[in-house]
Amino acid sequence: MRTAGAQWSTAYHQFYRQASHNWEFRRHYPEADRLFNAFDYGHAILYETLLTEPNAPTSRLEQREYDFITQRLLLNPPRLPLEESVIEVEYAKLVPEAKEMFEWAHVLHRQVYDIWADERLSAERKDREVGRLLKHYLARRNAAFSTRPKDMHLMEGQPYSLSFRRRYPKFNGLIWAYHWLQVGLYEPMVTAKSSEARRAGVAAALARFRELLVNPPHNMPAVMPMTAAVAPEFSRRYPEVAIIFDNLHAMHDVISDVLADSTIPRSRKRAEILQAVARYRDDTSSVTTVAEWREMAEEMGVKNMGGRAVPAEPPPPRNRP
């Protein structure tokens, strides 16, 4: 008689680090802040659908959910963050460790926005606050992404790699457009010389994001947006934070591939995802140097990623077969 394999997770949720700058981004940039709440829905419904409806027609995501998100949700996004576990019920139960890694990195995202949205802080004070925030983030070793850049083999060289984007090119482009905006918003915030210029730069980035969704998947990013290319000044100023965000976005792609790959049975998906989680969390698996990370971003071509956040560029030409 076989004994059942036990599944035990020690994942837990942790909220914002207390600080006077919390919620400043929401106060100054409500349109952008609300979009992030819509992004949370997109990721959650994607994972839940891939896991619970593996035999659904591609139109389930490529048409039904895509149209709902782009034609309704992004036009009138929620005012407050969503509780993703209400949407991704089975996925949250399958890999709570991965879910918490994403949520902890998203907290880092939002608090860095808050720091740079706080006009009461000098640039030097903002640098110190980002440093404190990074230390706070990394203290949760079981939930933090590595600050070491990973090579593309980890994302694109596995047996299951590319499964999702090949089957769902529009939804994949939508996710990459999300990621373009998430890192792209930093660039006008750190390069602008005044609050007025920051507001104008954020507005331009939002307009650029909406351009990426026109004529899908033609205008969408053709490769994963990398922070060093889309937001080079932000990446120069905070390389460890930028690398964390690239690792975060790459792991999003990996999990989509694992869930979309029909050759991986449901019984093995947790193990495959946890293996990826461990690789993106450690400082030894598939690591490359910071110089090589920057070179890789340049070689992939920023136009193929959606363009540089500052200055705004026209929509990139399609670079697909």
N, C-alpha and C positions, 0 to 999 in steps of 0.2 A: 504494500500500500504506500503510495507516494504522499509525502507531506506537502502542503501548499506553501509556496514561497511567500514569505511575508513582505509587505511593502510598507516601509516606515519613512515618513518624511519629517524633517525638523524645520521645514521652511516656515517662516513667519513674516508678517508684514511690519514694516517700520515706516513711520511718517516723516515729515520734514524735520530737518535740523532747525531748532529755534533760532530766529534771527529777525532783525528789524526790517529787512528787505523782503521778507516773505509776502507773496501776493502782489508785488509791485508790477510784475509783468501783466497780470490779469487786470490791474487797475489802469495801466497806461495803454495796453494793447489788447483790448477785449476780443477783437475780431480774430487775431492770431491764436489767442488762448482758447477760444471756443473751437477752433479748427482741430486742436490737439484732442479735444474730447471726441470729435468725430473720428479721428484717426484710431482712437482706442477701440471704437466699435468695429472698424474695418479689420484690424488685426484679430479681434476676438471672433467675429463671425467667420473669418477665413479658417482659423484653426479648428473651430467647432465643426464646420461643414466638412472639411477634409477628413476629420476623424470619424464623425458619426454618419456621413453619407458618402462613403468611398466610391459607390457606384452611381452617384448622381451624374446626370449629364453635365457637360462643361458649362452649359448655359445657366446652371444654378448659380455659379459665381460670375462667369463672364458676362452674363446679361442681367439676370434678376437682381443680384446683390450689387453688381457694378452700377447699374442704372439707379438703384435706390440711393446708393452712396453719393454718386456724382450729381444726380439730378434733384435730390431732395436733401440728404443729410448734410452735405458740404455747403449747401446754400443756406441752411438754417440749422447750424450745429448746436448741440446741447450747451447750456450755460455752465454746467458743472461737470467735473470728471465722472465717467461712468464706473460702475462696479462691474468690471469685466467678467468676474466669475459667474455673474447672473447670465451672461451671454454664452461664455465658453465653459459650460458646466462640466462636460465630460473631459475636455482638455485640461481644465484646472485640476481635476481629480487624477488625471493620468500623470502629469508632470508638474506638481506644485513648485518644485525647485526651479524649473525654467521660468515659470510664470513669475515667481518672486524676483528672479534676476532681472527680468524685463521691467518689472514695476520699480525696483530699486534704481535701475539706470534711468528710468523716466523721471523719478524724483530728482535725480541729479540734473537731468535736462532742465526741468522746470525751475530748479533753484538757481542754476547758472543764468537763466533768462531773468529771474528776479533780481539778481545782483546787478546785471547790466541795465535793467530797466529803472533802477533806483537812482534818480538824478541827484540825490543828496550825497552820494558817494563819489569821491575822487577816483580817477583811474587807478592810482596806487592802492587805494583802499579796496577797490574792486578786485585787484589782483590778489590781495591778502585774503579776501573773503572766499575767492575761488579756491585758493590753496587750502584754507580751513575746510571748505566743503569737500574737496577731493580727499583729504585725510579722513574725514568723517565717513565718506562713501567707502573707501578702501578698508575701513576697520571691520566691515562685515565681509570677511574673506569668503564665506560660503555663498554670498549673493553678489559679489563684485566681479565685473569683467576685468580681465588682465589689462594692464597698461602697456603690455608688450604687443606690438603689431603682429598680426598673423598673416601668413601668406595665403594666396588665393586657392591653393590646393586644398586647404581645409574646407573651403566653401564649394569649390567647383571640381575637385578631384576625387570625390567619394563615389561609390557605386550608385547612390541615389541622387547625386547632384544633377541639377537642371530639370528634374522631374516636374517641378511646379511651373517654372516659367515656360517650359515647352507646351504644357497643356493649357495654361491660363495666362497668355501674354498680356492681356489687358489688365487683369487684376494684379499681375506682377508689376506692370508699369505703374499702376496706381500706388502700390506699396513703395516703390522706388521714388515716386514723386513725393510721397509723404516724407521719406527720409531726406530727400533733397531739401525740403523746407525746414525740417527739424534742425539740420546743421547750417543751412543757408541763412537762417535768421540771425545767427550769431555775427555774421560778417558785417552787416550795416551797423549793428549795435556796438561793435568794438572799433570800427573805423571812423564812425561819424564824429564830428567835432562839436556837435551841439545836440540838444534834445530835439530840436526841430528837424535836424538832419537825420537823427535816429528814426523819428517817426516816418519821415519820407522814405528812408531806406527799408524799413519794415513793410511799408505799404507797397513799395516796388517789388519786394520779395514775394508778397502775397499775390500780387498781380502776375508775377512770373510763374508761381505755382499753378495758378488757374490756366495759364497758357499751356502748361505741360499736359493738361487734361483734354485739350482740344484735339480732335481728329486722332483718337487712340487707335493703335499704340504708336502712331507715327511720331508725335511730338514728345512722347514720354522718354525718360532716360532709357538708353539701350544697354547700359551697364550700371552696376551698383554705384550710386553716388558716394564718393570718398571725401571726407571732411577736408583733407589737405588740399584737394583740388577746388572744391566748391567754396570753402571758407579758409583761404590760405593764411590770412592774418590771424584769425582765431586759432588756427592750428599751430602757427609759429608761437603765439603767446601762451597757449595751453596744450602742448603736444600730448600729454598724458590723457587729458580729458578728450581730446579729439580721437585718440586711439581707442579709448573706451567706447566712444560712440560708433566708430567703424566696426569694432568687434560685436557690439550690440546689433547693428544692422545686418552684419554678415550672419549672425546666429539666427536672426529672424528668417533669413533665406534658407538656412540649413533645416530648420524645423519645418518650414513649408515643404521642402523637398522630401523629408522623411515621411511626413503625413500624406503627401501626394503620391509617393512611390508604391505602386500596387504590388511590387514583389516583396515588400516588407509586411508581414502579417501584423495584425493588431497586437498580438501577443509579444512582438519584438519592438514595437515602436517606442515604448518607454525606455528600453535599454539603449536603443540607438540615440535617442534624444539626450539621455543622461551622459552618454559618452561624449557627445558634442558639447554639452554643458561643461563637462570637466575640462575639455580642451580649451574652450574659450575663457575659462576661469584661471587656468594655470599659466605660469610664465615660461613653460618649456616646450609645449606642443606647437609645432609648425611656426615658430617665431622667426621674424625677420628683423632687420635693423630699422631704426627710424629713417635713416637716409634711403634705404630700399623701399620703405613704405611711401615716402614722398615721391620717389622715382616711379613706383608702380602707379600712383595716382596720376602722375603726369603722362605716363605712357598709355594709360587707358583712355585719356582724352577727356577733358572737362566738358566739351560740347556733347560728348556721348552720355554724360551724366546729368545733363539738363542745363549746363552752363554755369559760369561763375556767379555767385550771388551778388557781387559788387564788382564792376557795374553790371546792370542788367543787360543781357544779350538777347538777340532774337532767338526764337525757337531753333534748336539744333536740327540739322538734317538727319533723316533716318539713316542709321548705320547698321542695318540688318540684312541678312541674305534675302 
